[in-house]
Amino acid sequence: MFEAIISGIGHTPFRTHTDSLETLLTSAVREALEDAGTPASEIDEVFIGHFGAGMDPQGFISSLVLNADPALHLKPVHRLENACASGSAAVHAAVRAVMSGQSRSVLVAGVEKMSACDHVGQALATASYQAEESHFDSFAALFGEIADRYFNRYGNHETAMARIAAKNHQNGLDNPLAQLRKDLSVDFCATVSEKNPRVAGALKRTDCSPVSDGAAALVISRPENVQSPTNAVRFRAIAQVNDYLPLSKRDLSELRGCREAWNLAFRRAELSGVSDLDFVETHDCFTIAELMQYEAIGLTAPGQGYRALEEGWVMANGRLPVNRSGGLKAKGHPIGATGVSMHAMAALQLQGRANLMQLEDVSMGGVFNMGGSGVANYVSILSL
């Protein structure tokens, strides 16, 4: 089996863009190829993460990547979709292509154009189980239900959620690619107001990631195909599990699929657990999700995710910084691009290229990207 190494990174700013989906995609791809020093002619395959769901008129997008460089013409291009984990679905498929020996160098991209759509909430709601859950008019409503179930079992933890929002906004100030570079206090995030209204159940506006446009791209190669092997970022392990789609078949007070994916990744990486990681980029589509992920990764016992915040463990200067990039909450969440972006942010940390976001003495990081309401669960462990 071959090693898979991230050799190039490209990333547009996440925000509301006037640029087209095609322009965003090709811009990130060109940047990744240039960063890797890899000619497009040496790319064997291309993998693209894109949710779509009618949010952009251009639904069939795979060959748009060819417009980034004529040398990509007639290369195989695969478009992958697994809800909000579409980007990581593309990353993991690319890693398997390299590790298996099928390809030497591959290109991965994720992209989404959401801002021009007038029915984003309904489009995202299609990632729920429509036979039973069509009454949820948005994904916020669905995660509001999850928050209610969690609170029913473990008590109200809106203050912990406010701390997550404030933490990720503080981190986002250091990320020039982040969409919401606003310093919000815990008090502001915890208080219902005209600027921070209730959205669904316990969720306030500050508990929700924004509607975003953007793209991210990676070049993933075998070691012998890496132009600059210094600080090469390796995939130590990948793992993915799918839980049931219907909420009615799951215990909503936990993210079982998240827990199982992390445990599988730790075993494959031959690590003892979360204590071996230096940082994590995790899927905070809503603050309740990040809170529950602290428990799923093994940072705290069930129902005690709040302790990771009270003790400062997940802060930028804590023992396990979480979402130093600002996370989905502040960096933005263009669905298909998110998983690729999370891997890009983690790789930049390990390479020492994260600038103001840079953490000290890091050599092992984790990525968790989630599709749907804890349904599609992807974990990557990256190391130098």
C-alpha positions as CSV (number, residue, x, y, z in Angstrom):
1,M,0.0,0.0,0.0
2,F,1.3,3.5,-0.9
3,E,1.3,6.6,1.3
4,A,-1.0,9.5,0.4
5,I,0.4,13.0,1.0
6,I,-1.2,16.4,0.6
7,S,1.2,18.2,-1.7
8,G,-0.8,21.2,-2.7
9,I,-3.6,23.4,-1.3
10,G,-6.0,25.9,-2.9
11,H,-8.8,27.9,-1.2
12,T,-11.0,30.7,-2.2
13,P,-12.4,33.0,0.5
14,F,-15.7,31.8,1.8
15,R,-18.4,34.4,1.6
16,T,-21.2,35.6,-0.8
17,H,-19.5,35.7,-4.2
18,T,-20.6,37.3,-7.4
19,D,-18.3,34.8,-9.2
20,S,-19.9,31.8,-10.7
21,L,-19.5,28.2,-9.3
22,E,-17.2,27.5,-12.3
23,T,-15.0,30.4,-11.5
24,L,-14.7,29.5,-7.8
25,L,-13.9,25.9,-8.7
26,T,-11.2,26.6,-11.3
27,S,-9.6,29.3,-9.1
28,A,-9.1,26.9,-6.2
29,V,-7.8,24.1,-8.5
30,R,-5.3,26.4,-10.2
31,E,-4.0,27.5,-6.8
32,A,-3.6,23.9,-5.6
33,L,-1.7,22.8,-8.7
34,E,0.6,25.8,-8.4
35,D,1.1,25.2,-4.7
36,A,2.0,21.5,-5.4
37,G,4.3,22.4,-8.3
38,T,2.5,19.6,-10.1
39,P,1.6,20.1,-13.8
40,A,-2.0,19.3,-14.6
41,S,-0.7,16.7,-17.1
42,E,0.6,14.6,-14.2
43,I,-2.8,14.4,-12.5
44,D,-4.3,10.9,-13.0
45,E,-7.8,11.5,-11.7
46,V,-10.0,14.2,-10.3
47,F,-12.5,13.9,-7.5
48,I,-15.1,16.7,-6.8
49,G,-17.4,17.1,-3.8
50,H,-20.6,18.9,-4.6
51,F,-24.0,18.7,-2.9
52,G,-26.0,20.6,-5.5
53,A,-29.7,19.9,-4.6
54,G,-30.7,22.6,-7.1
55,M,-29.0,25.4,-5.3
56,D,-27.2,26.4,-8.6
57,P,-28.7,26.1,-12.1
58,Q,-25.5,24.2,-13.2
59,G,-26.2,20.8,-11.7
60,F,-23.8,18.7,-13.7
61,I,-20.4,20.1,-12.8
62,S,-17.7,17.5,-13.1
63,S,-16.2,18.6,-16.4
64,L,-16.1,22.3,-15.3
65,V,-12.8,21.4,-13.7
66,L,-11.3,20.9,-17.1
67,N,-11.5,24.6,-17.7
68,A,-8.8,25.1,-15.0
69,D,-6.2,23.7,-17.3
70,P,-6.4,22.2,-20.8
71,A,-4.1,19.4,-19.6
72,L,-7.0,18.0,-17.6
73,H,-9.0,17.3,-20.7
74,L,-10.0,13.7,-21.0
75,K,-8.9,12.8,-17.5
76,P,-11.4,10.8,-15.4
77,V,-13.5,13.1,-13.1
78,H,-15.7,11.8,-10.4
79,R,-18.3,13.9,-8.6
80,L,-19.2,12.7,-5.1
81,E,-22.2,13.6,-2.9
82,N,-22.8,12.7,0.7
83,A,-24.7,15.8,2.0
84,C,-22.5,18.1,4.0
85,A,-19.7,15.5,3.9
86,S,-19.5,15.6,0.1
87,G,-16.0,17.2,0.3
88,S,-14.6,14.5,2.6
89,A,-16.2,11.8,0.4
90,A,-14.1,13.2,-2.4
91,V,-11.0,13.4,-0.2
92,H,-11.3,9.8,1.0
93,A,-12.0,8.5,-2.5
94,A,-8.8,10.3,-3.7
95,V,-6.8,8.9,-0.8
96,R,-7.9,5.4,-1.6
97,A,-7.0,5.9,-5.3
98,V,-3.4,6.8,-4.3
99,M,-3.0,4.3,-1.5
100,S,-4.2,1.4,-3.7
101,G,-1.6,2.3,-6.4
102,Q,-4.3,3.1,-8.9
103,S,-3.1,6.7,-9.2
104,R,0.1,8.6,-8.5
105,S,-1.2,12.1,-8.2
106,V,-4.8,13.1,-7.9
107,L,-6.7,16.4,-7.7
108,V,-9.5,16.9,-5.1
109,A,-11.9,19.9,-5.2
110,G,-15.0,20.8,-3.3
111,V,-17.4,23.6,-4.4
112,E,-20.8,25.1,-3.6
113,K,-22.6,28.2,-4.7
114,M,-25.5,28.8,-2.3
115,S,-26.1,32.6,-2.1
116,A,-28.1,33.0,-5.3
117,C,-30.6,30.3,-4.3
118,D,-33.9,31.5,-2.9
119,H,-34.8,28.1,-1.3
120,V,-31.5,27.1,0.5
121,G,-33.4,25.9,3.6
122,Q,-35.6,23.6,1.6
123,A,-32.6,22.3,-0.5
124,L,-30.7,21.4,2.7
125,A,-33.7,19.8,4.2
126,T,-33.6,17.2,1.5
127,A,-30.7,15.7,3.5
128,S,-33.2,14.5,6.0
129,Y,-35.5,11.5,5.8
130,Q,-38.4,12.8,3.8
131,A,-40.7,9.9,4.5
132,E,-40.9,11.0,8.2
133,E,-39.2,14.4,8.5
134,S,-40.6,16.6,5.7
135,H,-42.2,18.8,8.4
136,F,-38.8,20.2,9.1
137,D,-38.6,23.2,6.8
138,S,-34.9,23.7,7.4
139,F,-31.9,21.9,8.8
140,A,-31.8,24.3,11.7
141,A,-35.3,23.0,12.7
142,L,-33.9,19.4,12.6
143,F,-30.9,20.3,14.8
144,G,-33.2,22.3,17.0
145,E,-34.9,19.0,17.7
146,I,-31.6,17.3,18.4
147,A,-30.7,20.1,20.8
148,D,-34.0,19.6,22.6
149,R,-33.4,15.8,22.9
150,Y,-29.9,16.4,24.3
151,F,-31.2,18.9,26.8
152,N,-34.0,16.6,27.9
153,R,-31.4,14.0,28.8
154,Y,-28.5,16.2,30.1
155,G,-30.0,19.6,31.0
156,N,-30.0,22.9,29.2
157,H,-26.5,23.7,27.8
158,E,-27.2,26.9,25.8
159,T,-24.4,28.6,27.7
160,A,-21.9,26.0,26.4
161,M,-23.3,26.5,22.9
162,A,-22.7,30.2,23.2
163,R,-19.1,29.6,24.3
164,I,-18.6,27.5,21.2
165,A,-20.0,30.3,19.0
166,A,-17.8,32.9,20.7
167,K,-14.7,30.7,20.5
168,N,-15.1,30.0,16.8
169,H,-15.8,33.7,16.0
170,Q,-12.6,34.6,18.0
171,N,-10.7,32.0,16.0
172,G,-12.2,33.2,12.7
173,L,-10.7,36.7,13.2
174,D,-7.3,35.2,12.5
175,N,-8.4,33.5,9.2
176,P,-8.4,35.8,6.2
177,L,-10.5,33.3,4.3
178,A,-13.3,33.3,6.9
179,Q,-16.7,34.6,6.1
180,L,-17.7,35.9,9.5
181,R,-14.8,37.8,11.0
182,K,-16.7,39.2,13.9
183,D,-15.7,39.1,17.6
184,L,-18.8,38.1,19.4
185,S,-18.9,37.8,23.2
186,V,-20.3,34.8,25.0
187,D,-23.0,37.1,26.5
188,F,-24.1,38.2,23.0
189,C,-24.3,34.6,21.8
190,A,-26.2,33.5,24.9
191,T,-28.8,36.2,24.7
192,V,-31.9,36.3,22.5
193,S,-32.0,39.8,20.9
194,E,-33.1,41.5,17.7
195,K,-29.6,40.8,16.2
196,N,-29.6,37.2,17.7
197,P,-33.1,35.9,17.4
198,R,-34.3,32.3,18.0
199,V,-34.1,30.3,14.8
200,A,-35.4,26.9,15.9
201,G,-35.9,25.4,19.3
202,A,-32.9,26.2,21.4
203,L,-30.9,27.5,18.4
204,K,-30.2,31.2,18.0
205,R,-28.7,32.8,15.0
206,T,-25.3,32.6,16.5
207,D,-25.7,28.8,16.8
208,C,-25.9,28.4,13.1
209,S,-23.3,28.4,10.3
210,P,-24.0,30.8,7.5
211,V,-25.0,30.4,3.8
212,S,-21.7,30.4,1.9
213,D,-20.1,30.3,-1.5
214,G,-16.6,29.0,-2.0
215,A,-14.2,26.3,-3.2
216,A,-11.2,24.4,-1.9
217,A,-8.8,22.0,-3.6
218,L,-6.0,19.6,-2.7
219,V,-3.3,17.7,-4.7
220,I,-2.8,14.3,-3.1
221,S,0.2,12.3,-4.3
222,R,2.5,9.3,-3.6
223,P,5.7,10.4,-1.8
224,E,7.8,10.1,-4.9
225,N,5.5,12.4,-6.8
226,V,5.8,15.2,-4.2
227,Q,7.9,18.1,-5.5
228,S,8.7,19.6,-2.0
229,P,8.8,16.7,0.5
230,T,9.7,19.1,3.5
231,N,6.8,19.1,5.9
232,A,4.8,16.7,3.8
233,V,1.4,16.0,5.4
234,R,0.4,12.3,5.4
235,F,-2.9,10.6,5.8
236,R,-2.2,8.4,8.9
237,A,-5.7,6.9,8.7
238,I,-9.2,7.5,7.2
239,A,-12.5,6.1,8.4
240,Q,-16.1,6.5,7.4
241,V,-19.3,5.1,8.8
242,N,-23.0,5.8,7.9
243,D,-25.7,5.8,10.6
244,Y,-29.4,5.4,10.0
245,L,-31.0,8.3,8.1
246,P,-34.3,8.4,10.0
247,L,-34.1,10.3,13.3
248,S,-36.7,7.8,14.7
249,K,-34.1,5.0,14.5
250,R,-31.4,6.8,16.5
251,D,-30.7,8.1,20.0
252,L,-30.6,11.8,19.4
253,S,-28.7,12.6,22.6
254,E,-25.5,11.2,21.1
255,L,-23.7,11.1,17.7
256,R,-23.0,7.4,17.5
257,G,-21.7,7.5,14.0
258,C,-19.2,10.2,14.9
259,R,-18.0,8.1,17.9
260,E,-17.6,5.0,15.8
261,A,-15.8,6.8,13.0
262,W,-13.3,8.3,15.4
263,N,-12.7,4.9,17.2
264,L,-12.1,3.2,13.8
265,A,-9.7,5.9,12.7
266,F,-7.8,5.7,16.0
267,R,-7.4,1.9,15.6
268,R,-6.3,2.2,12.0
269,A,-3.8,4.9,13.0
270,E,-2.6,2.8,15.9
271,L,-3.3,5.6,18.4
272,S,-4.6,5.4,21.9
273,G,-7.2,8.0,21.4
274,V,-7.9,11.8,21.4
275,S,-4.9,12.4,23.7
276,D,-2.6,11.7,20.8
277,L,-4.0,14.6,18.7
278,D,-2.7,18.1,18.8
279,F,-5.8,19.8,17.3
280,V,-9.0,19.0,15.6
281,E,-11.1,20.6,12.8
282,T,-14.7,19.4,13.5
283,H,-18.1,19.9,11.9
284,D,-19.8,22.7,13.8
285,C,-22.7,23.2,11.4
286,F,-24.6,24.1,14.6
287,T,-23.0,24.7,18.0
288,I,-25.0,21.7,19.4
289,A,-23.1,19.5,16.9
290,E,-19.7,20.6,18.1
291,L,-20.8,20.2,21.8
292,M,-21.9,16.6,21.1
293,Q,-18.7,15.9,19.1
294,Y,-16.5,16.6,22.2
295,E,-18.2,13.6,23.8
296,A,-18.1,11.4,20.7
297,I,-14.4,11.9,20.2
298,G,-13.8,10.9,23.9
299,L,-12.8,14.3,25.2
300,T,-15.5,14.1,27.9
301,A,-18.0,11.6,29.2
302,P,-21.6,11.7,27.6
303,G,-23.5,14.8,28.7
304,Q,-20.3,16.6,29.9
305,G,-19.2,18.3,26.7
306,Y,-19.6,21.6,28.5
307,R,-16.5,20.7,30.6
308,A,-14.2,21.0,27.6
309,L,-15.2,24.7,27.4
310,E,-15.3,25.4,31.1
311,E,-11.8,23.9,31.5
312,G,-10.5,25.7,28.3
313,W,-9.4,22.4,26.7
314,V,-10.7,23.3,23.2
315,M,-9.5,26.9,23.1
316,A,-6.7,28.1,20.9
317,N,-4.3,27.8,23.9
318,G,-5.9,24.6,25.3
319,R,-4.8,21.0,25.3
320,L,-6.8,20.2,22.2
321,P,-7.6,23.4,20.1
322,V,-10.8,22.8,18.2
323,N,-11.7,24.7,15.0
324,R,-8.7,27.1,15.0
325,S,-9.8,28.1,11.5
326,G,-13.1,29.4,12.8
327,G,-14.9,26.3,11.9
328,L,-18.1,26.2,9.8
329,K,-19.6,28.7,12.2
330,A,-17.2,31.6,11.3
331,K,-15.2,30.3,8.3
332,G,-18.4,29.4,6.4
333,H,-20.1,26.3,5.1
334,P,-20.3,26.0,1.3
335,I,-21.6,22.4,1.5
336,G,-19.4,20.6,-1.1
337,A,-16.3,22.6,-0.3
338,T,-16.4,22.2,3.5
339,G,-14.7,18.8,3.9
340,V,-11.9,19.7,1.5
341,S,-11.5,23.0,3.3
342,M,-11.2,21.3,6.7
343,H,-8.4,19.1,5.4
344,A,-6.7,22.2,3.9
345,M,-6.8,24.0,7.2
346,A,-5.4,21.0,9.1
347,A,-2.6,20.6,6.5
348,L,-1.6,24.2,6.8
349,Q,-1.4,23.9,10.6
350,L,0.9,20.8,10.2
351,Q,3.0,22.5,7.6
352,G,3.5,25.7,9.8
353,R,1.8,27.8,7.1
354,A,-1.3,28.8,9.1
355,N,0.0,32.3,9.8
356,L,-2.1,34.0,12.5
357,M,-4.0,30.7,13.1
358,Q,-0.7,28.8,13.7
359,L,-0.5,26.6,16.8
360,E,2.8,25.7,18.3
361,D,4.5,22.2,18.1
362,V,1.8,20.4,16.2
363,S,2.5,17.1,14.4
364,M,-0.9,15.2,14.5
365,G,-4.3,16.6,13.7
366,G,-7.8,15.2,13.2
367,V,-10.7,16.2,10.9
368,F,-14.3,15.2,11.4
369,N,-16.8,16.1,8.6
370,M,-20.5,15.1,9.0
371,G,-23.2,14.7,6.4
372,G,-26.8,15.1,7.4
373,S,-27.8,14.9,11.1
374,G,-24.9,12.7,12.1
375,V,-25.6,10.3,9.2
376,A,-22.4,10.3,7.0
377,N,-19.4,10.5,9.3
378,Y,-15.8,10.9,8.0
379,V,-12.6,11.1,10.0
380,S,-9.1,11.7,8.8
381,I,-6.0,11.7,10.9
382,L,-3.1,13.7,9.4
383,S,0.5,13.8,10.5
384,L,3.9,15.0,9.5
